[in-house]
Amino acid sequence: MSGHSSFPAVSVVICSYSEDRWDRLMGALDSVRTQTVPPKQTIVVVDYNVDLYKRLIFTVPDAVIVENTGPKGLSGARNTGAGIAKAEIVAFLDDDAEAEPDWLERLAALYDDPDVLAVGGRVEPLWETGRPGHFANELDWIVGCTYRGMPKVAAEVRNVIGANMSFRADVLDRVGGFNTALGRQDAVPLGCEETELCIRAVIGAPGSRVVYEPAALVHHHVPAERGTLRYMLARSWGEGISKAQVSRVVGHKRALGPERRYVRQVLPRAVFAGIRGWLGGGDPAGLGRAATIIAVLAATATGYVRGRRLPAAPSPVKAATASAEEPWREVQ
């Protein structure tokens, strides 16, 4: 790609809440510094951690360092970053992810179509201790990554993945930002705030689209404990609750269209492939993978039923039609 001047300006927002992730955060910032299309500004939003805020002020002179001025949690922090972004596009990168050098270039290129409201990219897991044998690629949404079953080429989708996403600034403004009743707070594994925002954005602008561009790649660090069955089931339960909350805000059909396809088509294929591989002797971990998929599906469904009984999460502003492609997800 060439002709950088033709790309819209981008502000990059990175949200961080813990000094434990300092080295990861420095890696994320380094990856933004080496972009082929440099951002107009890089913003680091600190979620209620004064020590981290002070350390960043003294250590990172080339980024705008701000404290979350909204409710504590990822949604409030993202809204704070979007509120001070000066560019027409706002891109979000996780504090434990590193972007490929052409990440912003790939995202920005798709905004030449005025109907495109948001563009997300691929998120590849970087396993701290290698992928566990029981962890199927189809379940990578549990660790906030692209999973098997998502499009392999640029395509319209219902929503983007939180670790690697961008929006037109005026769209974030129009829909009132991320719903602060949804999303992670500290280490509580709830999510779906970007799903709900994408649905509301498209409802508010008929004919508009959310696009997934797998060529816009980031690598997401996954600590070993997130590969354990205990974490997978807790995360799935949280995802079920989150999806139930979203369905109460935007409607059942809009909230769950891609999940139905995923449960009907993607997961059965994965279960049968695991069992076949185990029976054939070539894949001893296949049976464990198949059993884990079934357990995750059960935990998510149970969380969803529980979530339908909880009080509805309030919607920040206007509502939002949906399009396509992605099951339960979003993790930091």
N, C-alpha and C positions, 0 to 999 in steps of 0.2 A: 504494500500500500504506500501511496505517496500523497503529496499535496496536503501537508498537515494543516495549513491555514484554512482548509475547507471544513475541518472538523469543528463541531461546537466546543466551546470551552467547558471543562469539567472540574468540579470541586470534588475531592476525595474525602470521605468521612470515615474515620476509624474510631470505634467506641471501645473503651477499655475500663475495667473496674478493679483489677487486682495487680499488685506489683509482682505476684508470682509469675505473671506472664510477660515480664519485662523483656526478656531475650526474644520472645516471639514477636512482641510489639515492635522491637527494633528491626527485626527481620521484615515485618510488614512494611514499615516506613522505608527501609532500604529498597524494597521491591517497587515502591511508588516513585522513588528518586530516579530509578533507571528506566522509566517508561519512554517509549519511542515518541509518544505524544505526551509531553509533560502536563500535569494538571495545573489549572489556574491557581489553586491553593490546596493544601493538605490540612485537614482539620482533625485534631484528636480530641474527642470528648471523653472526659473522665467522669465516671458514674459514682459520685459521692465517695471519693477517696482522696483526702487532702494530701497525704504523703506522696501518692502517685502523681498528683497534679503538680506539686512543687518540684519533684524530681524531673518531670517532663519539661517544665518551664526552664530549668537550668541546663537541660541536656539536649533539647531538640529546638535549635533556633530557627529552623526552616519550616516549621509547621505552626498553625494557629492552635494554641492549647486552650481549651475552655472547659468549664465544669458544667455538668448537666443541670439545666435550669428547670427541667420538667420533673415529673414523678420519677422516683428511683426505678431503674430497670432499663433494658435495652431500647424499648420503644421511646421512652422519654429522652434517652441519650441521642438516639438517631434524629428525633425531632429537633433537638437543640442544635445538632450539627447542620441539619438542613436549613434551619432558621438563619444561620450566619453565612451559609454558602453564597458566593457571589456569582458563580457560573450558571449557565442555563441548564446544565446537566449536573445532577448530584449522584456520585457513585459511592457505594458502601463496600468496604473491605473489612473482614473480621480481623481482630488484633492477633489471631493465631494463624493467619493465612498469608501466603506470599504470592504475588501476582507475577505472571510471565511478563516480559518487557513490552509485548504488544497488547497487553490487556485493555488499556484505555482506548487504544486505537481501534481495536475490534468492537468494543462497545459503542464508541462514538460514531463509527461508520454507519450504523443502522438508523441513526436519528435523521438521516437525510429524508426519510419518509415522515411527513408531519403526522400521520396516523399512529405512529409508534410512540407510546406513552412511557414504556419501560423496556429495558434490555438487561437480561441476566446472562451469566456465563456458566461455564463448567467448573465444578469444584471436585478436584481429585483428592482422595484421602492420602495423607502421609502418615502411615502407621508407625507409632513410636517403636513398637516391638514386632512389626509384621502383622499382616492380616490374620486374625484367628481363623482356624479351619471351619468353625461353625457359622462364620459371619458371611452370608451370601452377598454378592454385589447388588442384588435386588434390594437389600436392606440398608444401603449406604445413606439413605435419608436420615437414618437414626443418628449419624454422626455429621449431619449437615452437609452431605456431599451428593453429587450427581449419582443416581442409581441406575442399574440396568433396567431398560424399559423407557428411558427418556430419549428424545430425538437425537440422532447422530449428526444432523445438519441443522442449520438455522431454521427455526419453525416457530409458529405462533403457539403460545402456551397460556395456561390460566394465570400462573404466577411464577415469579423468579425465586431463586434460592438466596437466603439472607447473607451468606458469606461472600456473595459475588453478584451484586445487582446495581442497577442505576435507574434513575427516573428523571423526567423533565422536572425542573424546579417548580414550574408553575402548576404541574399536576399535584405534587406534594402539597403545595399551598392550597390548591382548590379543594382537595379532599380532606384537608385538616391534618395531614401527617399520619403517622402510625398510631393505632389504637393503643393507648397506654394501659388499658384493661387486659391486653393480651401481651404475650412475649415473656422472655426470661427476666427474672429478677434475681440477682446474685446467681446461685447455682441451681435454682428451681427449673427443671427441664420442661417448661411450657414453651409454646411457640406460636406459629401461624400468623403472626402480625403482618408479615409481608404478603401472605396469601389473601388476607382480608383486605389489605390496602389495594392490591392489584384488582380484586373483584370490584371494589367500590369505584376505583378510578375508571374502569371500563364501563360500568353502569352509567357513570356520569358523563360519558362521551361516546355515544353509540357510533360504531364503525371504527373505533380505535382498537389498538392491539398491544399486547405484551409479547415480546419476542425473546426466545432463548437462542443464544449464539454460542455453541460449544467451542468455537475457536478462541473465545475470550476465556482464558484458563487461569485459575488460581489453585494453589496447593494448600490444603487445609491440614494442620497438624492434629493428629488424633492420639491422645494419651492412652496408655494400655488399658486403664480401667473402663474406658468407654467401649471396649470390645468384649466386656464380660456380659454374661447372660443377665445378671442382676441389673446392670445399667440399661441394657437393651429393653428389658421389660418395663423398667421405670420410665424410660424415655417414651416407649410406645404408649403406655398408660397416659402419660402427660400429653402426648400428641392426640390421643383420642379425646381427652377433655378439651384440648385447644380447638380441635375440629368441631366439636359440639358447640363450643362458644361461637365460632365463626358462623356455623350454620344457623344459629339463632339470630345473628346480626344480618346476614345477607341471604338467607334462605337455603333450605336443604339441597335443592338441585344444584344451585351455583356452588355451594361449598364442597360438594362431594362427587361431581361428575368424573373427574380423572381418577379418583379413588376406586370407583366402581370398575372402570376398565382395568386398573392395576390389580384389583382383587380377583377379577374374573379371568384375566389373561396372563399377566406377568407372573403372579405368585404361583398359580398351579403349575406353569411350565418349570419354574425353579424347583418346586417340591419334587415333581416327577424326575427332573434331571438329576437331583441329588440322590434320590432312591435308586435310579438306574445306574448311576456311577458307583454307588456302594455295592449293589448287587453284582455288577460286572467286575468288582474287585479293583478297578483302576482308580477309585476315588474313595478311600476309607472314611473321609470326613463327610461324605455326601449325606448319610443318614442323619448325622447331627445337624447339618445345615437345613435339611428338610424339616426336622423336628423344631428347630429354632424359628423357622419361618412361621410354622403353625402357632407356636407359642406367642410370637410377636403379634400375629394377627388377632389372636384371642385377647391379648392384653390391650391392644388398641381398641377393639370392639367394646371391651368392658369399660375402658376409660370413656369411650364415646357415650355409652348408656349412662354412666355416672354424670358426665358433663351435661347431658340433656336435662338432668334434674337440678343442676345448680342454677342460681340466678343468672340471667343473661348478662353478658358483658355489654356495657353501653357502647353505642357506635359514636365515634367522635363527631361526625357530621353526616354528609350526604351518603347515600348508598351507592351501590355499584354493579354489563352482562359478562358472562364468563366465557372462556374458551377452553383451553385444553390441558393438560399433561402432567399432573404430578401428585403423588400421594402424600400421606402424612409426612410432615417434616419441619425441620429447622432447629438447629442446635448451635450453641456457641462452644 
